[in-house]
Amino acid sequence: MRDMQEPIRVAQVVGKVNFGGVDTFVMDIYRNIDRSKVQFDFFMDGMESSPIDEEIISLGGRIFKLPAYTENMS
């Protein structure tokens, strides 16, 4: 059973951050939700830093960097 004092954590799988439509939309929601009740965890494609890493961390989010996706899956 979850501690009711802790926010619900929602996974956001965003791929590479390039400030496209989905990235901008998710960040707009994240900036404006009640983060004491809901927090986002971001799963990002690639190990490099993204331009929004610091903002996500400052808002209480967590970032999980995943190895870059490639279509060559042989």
PDB file with SEQRES, HELIX, SHEET and CRYST1 records, atoms N, CA, C and O in Angstrom:
SEQRES   1 A   74  MET ARG ASP MET GLN GLU PRO ILE ARG VAL ALA GLN VAL          
SEQRES   2 A   74  VAL GLY LYS VAL ASN PHE GLY GLY VAL ASP THR PHE VAL          
SEQRES   3 A   74  MET ASP ILE TYR ARG ASN ILE ASP ARG SER LYS VAL GLN          
SEQRES   4 A   74  PHE ASP PHE PHE MET ASP GLY MET GLU SER SER PRO ILE          
SEQRES   5 A   74  ASP GLU GLU ILE ILE SER LEU GLY GLY ARG ILE PHE LYS          
SEQRES   6 A   74  LEU PRO ALA TYR THR GLU ASN MET SER                          
HELIX    1 AA1 GLY A   21  ASN A   32  1                                  12    
HELIX    2 AA2 ASP A   53  SER A   58  1                                   6    
SHEET    1 AA1 3 ILE A   8  GLY A  15  0                                        
SHEET    2 AA1 3 VAL A  38  ASP A  45  1                                        
SHEET    3 AA1 3 ARG A  62  LEU A  66  1                                        
CRYST1    1.000    1.000    1.000  90.00  90.00  90.00 P 1           1          
ATOM      1  N   MET A   1       0.842  -1.178   0.000  1.00  0.00           N  
ATOM      2  CA  MET A   1       0.000   0.000   0.000  1.00  0.00           C  
ATOM      3  C   MET A   1       0.889   1.242   0.000  1.00  0.00           C  
ATOM      4  O   MET A   1       1.887   1.300   0.717  1.00  0.00           O  
ATOM      5  N   ARG A   2       0.527   2.207  -0.787  1.00  0.00           N  
ATOM      6  CA  ARG A   2       1.314   3.412  -0.979  1.00  0.00           C  
ATOM      7  C   ARG A   2       1.070   4.406   0.148  1.00  0.00           C  
ATOM      8  O   ARG A   2      -0.052   4.553   0.632  1.00  0.00           O  
ATOM      9  N   ASP A   3       2.146   5.091   0.560  1.00  0.00           N  
ATOM     10  CA  ASP A   3       2.061   6.150   1.563  1.00  0.00           C  
ATOM     11  C   ASP A   3       1.319   7.338   0.945  1.00  0.00           C  
ATOM     12  O   ASP A   3       1.771   7.880  -0.063  1.00  0.00           O  
ATOM     13  N   MET A   4       0.221   7.742   1.513  1.00  0.00           N  
ATOM     14  CA  MET A   4      -0.598   8.823   0.948  1.00  0.00           C  
ATOM     15  C   MET A   4       0.087  10.175   0.992  1.00  0.00           C  
ATOM     16  O   MET A   4      -0.395  11.124   0.373  1.00  0.00           O  
ATOM     17  N   GLN A   5       1.203  10.289   1.711  1.00  0.00           N  
ATOM     18  CA  GLN A   5       1.946  11.548   1.727  1.00  0.00           C  
ATOM     19  C   GLN A   5       2.844  11.685   0.500  1.00  0.00           C  
ATOM     20  O   GLN A   5       3.213  12.793   0.108  1.00  0.00           O  
ATOM     21  N   GLU A   6       3.189  10.555  -0.097  1.00  0.00           N  
ATOM     22  CA  GLU A   6       4.061  10.553  -1.269  1.00  0.00           C  
ATOM     23  C   GLU A   6       3.232  10.795  -2.532  1.00  0.00           C  
ATOM     24  O   GLU A   6       2.121  10.276  -2.647  1.00  0.00           O  
ATOM     25  N   PRO A   7       3.759  11.579  -3.486  1.00  0.00           N  
ATOM     26  CA  PRO A   7       3.014  11.797  -4.733  1.00  0.00           C  
ATOM     27  C   PRO A   7       2.971  10.533  -5.592  1.00  0.00           C  
ATOM     28  O   PRO A   7       3.853   9.678  -5.506  1.00  0.00           O  
ATOM     29  N   ILE A   8       1.953  10.434  -6.404  1.00  0.00           N  
ATOM     30  CA  ILE A   8       1.880   9.379  -7.409  1.00  0.00           C  
ATOM     31  C   ILE A   8       2.952   9.685  -8.450  1.00  0.00           C  
ATOM     32  O   ILE A   8       3.113  10.838  -8.851  1.00  0.00           O  
ATOM     33  N   ARG A   9       3.684   8.667  -8.890  1.00  0.00           N  
ATOM     34  CA  ARG A   9       4.735   8.860  -9.891  1.00  0.00           C  
ATOM     35  C   ARG A   9       4.232   8.331 -11.230  1.00  0.00           C  
ATOM     36  O   ARG A   9       3.727   7.212 -11.318  1.00  0.00           O  
ATOM     37  N   VAL A  10       4.375   9.149 -12.270  1.00  0.00           N  
ATOM     38  CA  VAL A  10       3.916   8.807 -13.609  1.00  0.00           C  
ATOM     39  C   VAL A  10       5.119   8.765 -14.541  1.00  0.00           C  
ATOM     40  O   VAL A  10       5.881   9.729 -14.618  1.00  0.00           O  
ATOM     41  N   ALA A  11       5.292   7.650 -15.250  1.00  0.00           N  
ATOM     42  CA  ALA A  11       6.413   7.501 -16.180  1.00  0.00           C  
ATOM     43  C   ALA A  11       6.100   8.223 -17.486  1.00  0.00           C  
ATOM     44  O   ALA A  11       5.034   8.043 -18.074  1.00  0.00           O  
ATOM     45  N   GLN A  12       7.048   9.041 -17.925  1.00  0.00           N  
ATOM     46  CA  GLN A  12       6.955   9.717 -19.215  1.00  0.00           C  
ATOM     47  C   GLN A  12       8.098   9.196 -20.083  1.00  0.00           C  
ATOM     48  O   GLN A  12       9.265   9.433 -19.770  1.00  0.00           O  
ATOM     49  N   VAL A  13       7.785   8.504 -21.148  1.00  0.00           N  
ATOM     50  CA  VAL A  13       8.799   8.000 -22.066  1.00  0.00           C  
ATOM     51  C   VAL A  13       8.849   8.986 -23.228  1.00  0.00           C  
ATOM     52  O   VAL A  13       7.957   9.012 -24.076  1.00  0.00           O  
ATOM     53  N   VAL A  14       9.915   9.804 -23.255  1.00  0.00           N  
ATOM     54  CA  VAL A  14       9.955  10.912 -24.200  1.00  0.00           C  
ATOM     55  C   VAL A  14      10.950  10.734 -25.336  1.00  0.00           C  
ATOM     56  O   VAL A  14      10.969  11.558 -26.250  1.00  0.00           O  
ATOM     57  N   GLY A  15      11.768   9.705 -25.320  1.00  0.00           N  
ATOM     58  CA  GLY A  15      12.760   9.549 -26.378  1.00  0.00           C  
ATOM     59  C   GLY A  15      13.811  10.643 -26.283  1.00  0.00           C  
ATOM     60  O   GLY A  15      14.180  11.053 -25.182  1.00  0.00           O  
ATOM     61  N   LYS A  16      14.297  11.120 -27.423  1.00  0.00           N  
ATOM     62  CA  LYS A  16      15.245  12.238 -27.427  1.00  0.00           C  
ATOM     63  C   LYS A  16      14.467  13.535 -27.266  1.00  0.00           C  
ATOM     64  O   LYS A  16      13.439  13.733 -27.915  1.00  0.00           O  
ATOM     65  N   VAL A  17      14.952  14.411 -26.406  1.00  0.00           N  
ATOM     66  CA  VAL A  17      14.276  15.686 -26.175  1.00  0.00           C  
ATOM     67  C   VAL A  17      14.720  16.673 -27.250  1.00  0.00           C  
ATOM     68  O   VAL A  17      15.900  17.007 -27.352  1.00  0.00           O  
ATOM     69  N   ASN A  18      13.762  17.133 -28.046  1.00  0.00           N  
ATOM     70  CA  ASN A  18      14.079  18.106 -29.093  1.00  0.00           C  
ATOM     71  C   ASN A  18      13.071  19.248 -29.133  1.00  0.00           C  
ATOM     72  O   ASN A  18      12.980  19.970 -30.126  1.00  0.00           O  
ATOM     73  N   PHE A  19      12.323  19.405 -28.060  1.00  0.00           N  
ATOM     74  CA  PHE A  19      11.321  20.463 -27.917  1.00  0.00           C  
ATOM     75  C   PHE A  19      10.284  20.435 -29.027  1.00  0.00           C  
ATOM     76  O   PHE A  19       9.824  21.478 -29.491  1.00  0.00           O  
ATOM     77  N   GLY A  20       9.922  19.227 -29.447  1.00  0.00           N  
ATOM     78  CA  GLY A  20       8.832  19.066 -30.395  1.00  0.00           C  
ATOM     79  C   GLY A  20       7.505  19.130 -29.674  1.00  0.00           C  
ATOM     80  O   GLY A  20       7.448  19.518 -28.507  1.00  0.00           O  
ATOM     81  N   GLY A  21       6.445  18.756 -30.352  1.00  0.00           N  
ATOM     82  CA  GLY A  21       5.101  18.874 -29.804  1.00  0.00           C  
ATOM     83  C   GLY A  21       4.885  18.114 -28.514  1.00  0.00           C  
ATOM     84  O   GLY A  21       4.381  18.683 -27.545  1.00  0.00           O  
ATOM     85  N   VAL A  22       5.255  16.840 -28.473  1.00  0.00           N  
ATOM     86  CA  VAL A  22       5.010  16.027 -27.277  1.00  0.00           C  
ATOM     87  C   VAL A  22       5.878  16.502 -26.118  1.00  0.00           C  
ATOM     88  O   VAL A  22       5.390  16.620 -24.994  1.00  0.00           O  
ATOM     89  N   ASP A  23       7.161  16.777 -26.373  1.00  0.00           N  
ATOM     90  CA  ASP A  23       8.055  17.243 -25.307  1.00  0.00           C  
ATOM     91  C   ASP A  23       7.530  18.531 -24.677  1.00  0.00           C  
ATOM     92  O   ASP A  23       7.498  18.662 -23.453  1.00  0.00           O  
ATOM     93  N   THR A  24       7.128  19.461 -25.502  1.00  0.00           N  
ATOM     94  CA  THR A  24       6.611  20.744 -25.014  1.00  0.00           C  
ATOM     95  C   THR A  24       5.320  20.551 -24.238  1.00  0.00           C  
ATOM     96  O   THR A  24       5.131  21.156 -23.182  1.00  0.00           O  
ATOM     97  N   PHE A  25       4.431  19.712 -24.754  1.00  0.00           N  
ATOM     98  CA  PHE A  25       3.153  19.450 -24.093  1.00  0.00           C  
ATOM     99  C   PHE A  25       3.353  18.818 -22.714  1.00  0.00           C  
ATOM    100  O   PHE A  25       2.742  19.253 -21.738  1.00  0.00           O  
ATOM    101  N   VAL A  26       4.208  17.792 -22.632  1.00  0.00           N  
ATOM    102  CA  VAL A  26       4.454  17.121 -21.351  1.00  0.00           C  
ATOM    103  C   VAL A  26       5.055  18.099 -20.342  1.00  0.00           C  
ATOM    104  O   VAL A  26       4.651  18.111 -19.179  1.00  0.00           O  
ATOM    105  N   MET A  27       6.014  18.919 -20.774  1.00  0.00           N  
ATOM    106  CA  MET A  27       6.634  19.875 -19.849  1.00  0.00           C  
ATOM    107  C   MET A  27       5.641  20.954 -19.421  1.00  0.00           C  
ATOM    108  O   MET A  27       5.674  21.384 -18.268  1.00  0.00           O  
ATOM    109  N   ASP A  28       4.772  21.395 -20.303  1.00  0.00           N  
ATOM    110  CA  ASP A  28       3.743  22.377 -19.911  1.00  0.00           C  
ATOM    111  C   ASP A  28       2.840  21.803 -18.826  1.00  0.00           C  
ATOM    112  O   ASP A  28       2.508  22.490 -17.860  1.00  0.00           O  
ATOM    113  N   ILE A  29       2.444  20.545 -18.986  1.00  0.00           N  
ATOM    114  CA  ILE A  29       1.622  19.904 -17.954  1.00  0.00           C  
ATOM    115  C   ILE A  29       2.417  19.802 -16.658  1.00  0.00           C  
ATOM    116  O   ILE A  29       1.914  20.137 -15.585  1.00  0.00           O  
ATOM    117  N   TYR A  30       3.660  19.339 -16.759  1.00  0.00           N  
ATOM    118  CA  TYR A  30       4.480  19.121 -15.564  1.00  0.00           C  
ATOM    119  C   TYR A  30       4.696  20.418 -14.778  1.00  0.00           C  
ATOM    120  O   TYR A  30       4.673  20.406 -13.548  1.00  0.00           O  
ATOM    121  N   ARG A  31       4.903  21.514 -15.470  1.00  0.00           N  
ATOM    122  CA  ARG A  31       5.120  22.802 -14.796  1.00  0.00           C  
ATOM    123  C   ARG A  31       3.872  23.277 -14.053  1.00  0.00           C  
ATOM    124  O   ARG A  31       3.975  24.048 -13.099  1.00  0.00           O  
ATOM    125  N   ASN A  32       2.695  22.820 -14.486  1.00  0.00           N  
ATOM    126  CA  ASN A  32       1.443  23.378 -13.967  1.00  0.00           C  
ATOM    127  C   ASN A  32       0.604  22.432 -13.117  1.00  0.00           C  
ATOM    128  O   ASN A  32      -0.463  22.826 -12.648  1.00  0.00           O  
ATOM    129  N   ILE A  33       1.053  21.200 -12.903  1.00  0.00           N  
ATOM    130  CA  ILE A  33       0.288  20.284 -12.052  1.00  0.00           C  
ATOM    131  C   ILE A  33       0.656  20.500 -10.590  1.00  0.00           C  
ATOM    132  O   ILE A  33       1.643  21.164 -10.276  1.00  0.00           O  
ATOM    133  N   ASP A  34      -0.134  19.944  -9.723  1.00  0.00           N  
ATOM    134  CA  ASP A  34       0.184  19.957  -8.290  1.00  0.00           C  
ATOM    135  C   ASP A  34       1.211  18.849  -8.049  1.00  0.00           C  
ATOM    136  O   ASP A  34       0.849  17.683  -7.891  1.00  0.00           O  
ATOM    137  N   ARG A  35       2.487  19.219  -8.021  1.00  0.00           N  
ATOM    138  CA  ARG A  35       3.561  18.229  -7.906  1.00  0.00           C  
ATOM    139  C   ARG A  35       3.676  17.637  -6.510  1.00  0.00           C  
ATOM    140  O   ARG A  35       4.473  16.724  -6.296  1.00  0.00           O  
ATOM    141  N   SER A  36       2.895  18.136  -5.554  1.00  0.00           N  
ATOM    142  CA  SER A  36       2.848  17.474  -4.247  1.00  0.00           C  
ATOM    143  C   SER A  36       1.973  16.222  -4.323  1.00  0.00           C  
ATOM    144  O   SER A  36       2.051  15.352  -3.457  1.00  0.00           O  
ATOM    145  N   LYS A  37       1.128  16.135  -5.378  1.00  0.00           N  
ATOM    146  CA  LYS A  37       0.251  14.983  -5.564  1.00  0.00           C  
ATOM    147  C   LYS A  37       0.713  14.062  -6.693  1.00  0.00           C  
ATOM    148  O   LYS A  37       0.519  12.849  -6.625  1.00  0.00           O  
ATOM    149  N   VAL A  38       1.321  14.636  -7.725  1.00  0.00           N  
ATOM    150  CA  VAL A  38       1.750  13.862  -8.900  1.00  0.00           C  
ATOM    151  C   VAL A  38       3.146  14.302  -9.299  1.00  0.00           C  
ATOM    152  O   VAL A  38       3.420  15.496  -9.420  1.00  0.00           O  
ATOM    153  N   GLN A  39       4.022  13.339  -9.501  1.00  0.00           N  
ATOM    154  CA  GLN A  39       5.364  13.618  -9.983  1.00  0.00           C  
ATOM    155  C   GLN A  39       5.621  12.789 -11.234  1.00  0.00           C  
ATOM    156  O   GLN A  39       5.088  11.689 -11.378  1.00  0.00           O  
ATOM    157  N   PHE A  40       6.434  13.320 -12.132  1.00  0.00           N  
ATOM    158  CA  PHE A  40       6.783  12.621 -13.366  1.00  0.00           C  
ATOM    159  C   PHE A  40       8.192  12.063 -13.260  1.00  0.00           C  
ATOM    160  O   PHE A  40       9.085  12.698 -12.698  1.00  0.00           O  
ATOM    161  N   ASP A  41       8.380  10.876 -13.803  1.00  0.00           N  
ATOM    162  CA  ASP A  41       9.694  10.288 -14.011  1.00  0.00           C  
ATOM    163  C   ASP A  41       9.887  10.198 -15.521  1.00  0.00           C  
ATOM    164  O   ASP A  41       9.020   9.689 -16.230  1.00  0.00           O  
ATOM    165  N   PHE A  42      11.019  10.690 -16.010  1.00  0.00           N  
ATOM    166  CA  PHE A  42      11.275  10.763 -17.443  1.00  0.00           C  
ATOM    167  C   PHE A  42      12.262   9.687 -17.863  1.00  0.00           C  
ATOM    168  O   PHE A  42      13.349   9.565 -17.296  1.00  0.00           O  
ATOM    169  N   PHE A  43      11.870   8.912 -18.861  1.00  0.00           N  
ATOM    170  CA  PHE A  43      12.748   7.909 -19.468  1.00  0.00           C  
ATOM    171  C   PHE A  43      13.153   8.464 -20.823  1.00  0.00           C  
ATOM    172  O   PHE A  43      12.312   8.677 -21.696  1.00  0.00           O  
ATOM    173  N   MET A  44      14.473   8.701 -20.995  1.00  0.00           N  
ATOM    174  CA  MET A  44      14.975   9.368 -22.194  1.00  0.00           C  
ATOM    175  C   MET A  44      15.913   8.475 -22.979  1.00  0.00           C  
ATOM    176  O   MET A  44      16.682   7.696 -22.414  1.00  0.00           O  
ATOM    177  N   ASP A  45      15.835   8.602 -24.279  1.00  0.00           N  
ATOM    178  CA  ASP A  45      16.652   7.845 -25.218  1.00  0.00           C  
ATOM    179  C   ASP A  45      18.030   8.501 -25.344  1.00  0.00           C  
ATOM    180  O   ASP A  45      18.131   9.661 -25.743  1.00  0.00           O  
ATOM    181  N   GLY A  46      19.079   7.769 -25.010  1.00  0.00           N  
ATOM    182  CA  GLY A  46      20.442   8.297 -25.124  1.00  0.00           C  
ATOM    183  C   GLY A  46      20.980   8.707 -23.769  1.00  0.00           C  
ATOM    184  O   GLY A  46      20.226   9.090 -22.873  1.00  0.00           O  
ATOM    185  N   MET A  47      22.280   8.624 -23.631  1.00  0.00           N  
ATOM    186  CA  MET A  47      22.917   8.882 -22.344  1.00  0.00           C  
ATOM    187  C   MET A  47      23.342  10.341 -22.157  1.00  0.00           C  
ATOM    188  O   MET A  47      23.743  10.732 -21.061  1.00  0.00           O  
ATOM    189  N   GLU A  48      23.256  11.142 -23.212  1.00  0.00           N  
ATOM    190  CA  GLU A  48      23.706  12.537 -23.120  1.00  0.00           C  
ATOM    191  C   GLU A  48      22.696  13.395 -22.351  1.00  0.00           C  
ATOM    192  O   GLU A  48      21.530  13.032 -22.199  1.00  0.00           O  
ATOM    193  N   SER A  49      23.179  14.531 -21.880  1.00  0.00           N  
ATOM    194  CA  SER A  49      22.308  15.472 -21.167  1.00  0.00           C  
ATOM    195  C   SER A  49      21.313  16.092 -22.137  1.00  0.00           C  
ATOM    196  O   SER A  49      21.582  16.218 -23.332  1.00  0.00           O  
ATOM    197  N   SER A  50      20.170  16.473 -21.605  1.00  0.00           N  
ATOM    198  CA  SER A  50      19.186  17.185 -22.422  1.00  0.00           C  
ATOM    199  C   SER A  50      19.043  18.596 -21.873  1.00  0.00           C  
ATOM    200  O   SER A  50      19.404  18.856 -20.725  1.00  0.00           O  
ATOM    201  N   PRO A  51      18.520  19.508 -22.681  1.00  0.00           N  
ATOM    202  CA  PRO A  51      18.363  20.903 -22.237  1.00  0.00           C  
ATOM    203  C   PRO A  51      17.412  21.077 -21.046  1.00  0.00           C  
ATOM    204  O   PRO A  51      17.450  22.115 -20.385  1.00  0.00           O  
ATOM    205  N   ILE A  52      16.565  20.090 -20.762  1.00  0.00           N  
ATOM    206  CA  ILE A  52      15.586  20.255 -19.680  1.00  0.00           C  
ATOM    207  C   ILE A  52      15.907  19.431 -18.439  1.00  0.00           C  
ATOM    208  O   ILE A  52      15.112  19.406 -17.500  1.00  0.00           O  
ATOM    209  N   ASP A  53      17.054  18.758 -18.416  1.00  0.00           N  
ATOM    210  CA  ASP A  53      17.401  17.926 -17.260  1.00  0.00           C  
ATOM    211  C   ASP A  53      17.345  18.711 -15.950  1.00  0.00           C  
ATOM    212  O   ASP A  53      16.722  18.263 -14.988  1.00  0.00           O  
ATOM    213  N   GLU A  54      17.977  19.855 -15.907  1.00  0.00           N  
ATOM    214  CA  GLU A  54      18.024  20.642 -14.660  1.00  0.00           C  
ATOM    215  C   GLU A  54      16.633  21.069 -14.210  1.00  0.00           C  
ATOM    216  O   GLU A  54      16.324  21.032 -13.018  1.00  0.00           O  
ATOM    217  N   GLU A  55      15.793  21.476 -15.161  1.00  0.00           N  
ATOM    218  CA  GLU A  55      14.436  21.902 -14.792  1.00  0.00           C  
ATOM    219  C   GLU A  55      13.637  20.726 -14.227  1.00  0.00           C  
ATOM    220  O   GLU A  55      12.939  20.881 -13.225  1.00  0.00           O  
ATOM    221  N   ILE A  56      13.732  19.560 -14.855  1.00  0.00           N  
ATOM    222  CA  ILE A  56      13.007  18.386 -14.365  1.00  0.00           C  
ATOM    223  C   ILE A  56      13.415  18.065 -12.940  1.00  0.00           C  
ATOM    224  O   ILE A  56      12.563  17.832 -12.083  1.00  0.00           O  
ATOM    225  N   ILE A  57      14.712  18.052 -12.684  1.00  0.00           N  
ATOM    226  CA  ILE A  57      15.215  17.750 -11.339  1.00  0.00           C  
ATOM    227  C   ILE A  57      14.763  18.809 -10.348  1.00  0.00           C  
ATOM    228  O   ILE A  57      14.381  18.479  -9.225  1.00  0.00           O  
ATOM    229  N   SER A  58      14.799  20.089 -10.748  1.00  0.00           N  
ATOM    230  CA  SER A  58      14.383  21.162  -9.832  1.00  0.00           C  
ATOM    231  C   SER A  58      12.897  21.081  -9.488  1.00  0.00           C  
ATOM    232  O   SER A  58      12.479  21.549  -8.428  1.00  0.00           O  
ATOM    233  N   LEU A  59      12.095  20.487 -10.383  1.00  0.00           N  
ATOM    234  CA  LEU A  59      10.661  20.325 -10.127  1.00  0.00           C  
ATOM    235  C   LEU A  59      10.350  19.041  -9.353  1.00  0.00           C  
ATOM    236  O   LEU A  59       9.193  18.782  -9.022  1.00  0.00           O  
ATOM    237  N   GLY A  60      11.379  18.237  -9.062  1.00  0.00           N  
ATOM    238  CA  GLY A  60      11.180  17.024  -8.270  1.00  0.00           C  
ATOM    239  C   GLY A  60      11.096  15.750  -9.089  1.00  0.00           C  
ATOM    240  O   GLY A  60      10.863  14.673  -8.540  1.00  0.00           O  
ATOM    241  N   GLY A  61      11.285  15.861 -10.408  1.00  0.00           N  
ATOM    242  CA  GLY A  61      11.227  14.692 -11.272  1.00  0.00           C  
ATOM    243  C   GLY A  61      12.521  13.901 -11.241  1.00  0.00           C  
ATOM    244  O   GLY A  61      13.560  14.388 -10.793  1.00  0.00           O  
ATOM    245  N   ARG A  62      12.436  12.685 -11.721  1.00  0.00           N  
ATOM    246  CA  ARG A  62      13.618  11.839 -11.852  1.00  0.00           C  
ATOM    247  C   ARG A  62      13.830  11.557 -13.330  1.00  0.00           C  
ATOM    248  O   ARG A  62      12.880  11.512 -14.111  1.00  0.00           O  
ATOM    249  N   ILE A  63      15.101  11.366 -13.703  1.00  0.00           N  
ATOM    250  CA  ILE A  63      15.459  11.111 -15.099  1.00  0.00           C  
ATOM    251  C   ILE A  63      16.180   9.777 -15.173  1.00  0.00           C  
ATOM    252  O   ILE A  63      17.115   9.514 -14.416  1.00  0.00           O  
ATOM    253  N   PHE A  64      15.730   8.941 -16.097  1.00  0.00           N  
ATOM    254  CA  PHE A  64      16.382   7.661 -16.348  1.00  0.00           C  
ATOM    255  C   PHE A  64      16.851   7.666 -17.793  1.00  0.00           C  
ATOM    256  O   PHE A  64      16.037   7.683 -18.716  1.00  0.00           O  
ATOM    257  N   LYS A  65      18.162   7.650 -17.989  1.00  0.00           N  
ATOM    258  CA  LYS A  65      18.743   7.646 -19.335  1.00  0.00           C  
ATOM    259  C   LYS A  65      18.880   6.198 -19.795  1.00  0.00           C  
ATOM    260  O   LYS A  65      19.403   5.353 -19.069  1.00  0.00           O  
ATOM    261  N   LEU A  66      18.409   5.927 -20.992  1.00  0.00           N  
ATOM    262  CA  LEU A  66      18.447   4.589 -21.561  1.00  0.00           C  
ATOM    263  C   LEU A  66      19.373   4.584 -22.771  1.00  0.00           C  
ATOM    264  O   LEU A  66      19.511   5.611 -23.437  1.00  0.00           O  
ATOM    265  N   PRO A  67      20.008   3.459 -23.071  1.00  0.00           N  
ATOM    266  CA  PRO A  67      20.845   3.403 -24.269  1.00  0.00           C  
ATOM    267  C   PRO A  67      20.038   3.831 -25.494  1.00  0.00           C  
ATOM    268  O   PRO A  67      18.845   3.546 -25.597  1.00  0.00           O  
ATOM    269  N   ALA A  68      20.699   4.512 -26.408  1.00  0.00           N  
ATOM    270  CA  ALA A  68      20.023   5.025 -27.602  1.00  0.00           C  
ATOM    271  C   ALA A  68      19.367   3.900 -28.382  1.00  0.00           C  
ATOM    272  O   ALA A  68      19.951   2.831 -28.560  1.00  0.00           O  
ATOM    273  N   TYR A  69      18.169   4.144 -28.839  1.00  0.00           N  
ATOM    274  CA  TYR A  69      17.422   3.190 -29.646  1.00  0.00           C  
ATOM    275  C   TYR A  69      18.022   3.137 -31.047  1.00  0.00           C  
ATOM    276  O   TYR A  69      18.338   4.172 -31.633  1.00  0.00           O  
ATOM    277  N   THR A  70      18.174   1.948 -31.572  1.00  0.00           N  
ATOM    278  CA  THR A  70      18.586   1.778 -32.968  1.00  0.00           C  
ATOM    279  C   THR A  70      17.653   0.776 -33.617  1.00  0.00           C  
ATOM    280  O   THR A  70      17.165  -0.146 -32.964  1.00  0.00           O  
ATOM    281  N   GLU A  71      17.411   0.959 -34.895  1.00  0.00           N  
ATOM    282  CA  GLU A  71      16.527   0.044 -35.616  1.00  0.00           C  
ATOM    283  C   GLU A  71      17.231  -1.225 -36.019  1.00  0.00           C  
ATOM    284  O   GLU A  71      16.572  -2.207 -36.362  1.00  0.00           O  
ATOM    285  N   ASN A  72      18.548  -1.241 -35.991  1.00  0.00           N  
ATOM    286  CA  ASN A  72      19.317  -2.421 -36.370  1.00  0.00           C  
ATOM    287  C   ASN A  72      19.352  -3.373 -35.180  1.00  0.00           C  
ATOM    288  O   ASN A  72      20.284  -3.337 -34.377  1.00  0.00           O  
ATOM    289  N   MET A  73      18.355  -4.207 -35.070  1.00  0.00           N  
ATOM    290  CA  MET A  73      18.209  -5.095 -33.915  1.00  0.00           C  
ATOM    291  C   MET A  73      18.566  -6.542 -34.287  1.00  0.00           C  
ATOM    292  O   MET A  73      17.891  -7.472 -33.846  1.00  0.00           O  
ATOM    293  N   SER A  74      19.608  -6.739 -35.083  1.00  0.00           N  
ATOM    294  CA  SER A  74      19.961  -8.102 -35.513  1.00  0.00           C  
ATOM    295  C   SER A  74      20.735  -8.856 -34.481  1.00  0.00           C  
ATOM    296  O   SER A  74      21.098 -10.010 -34.704  1.00  0.00           O  
TER     297      SER A  74                                                      
END                                                                             
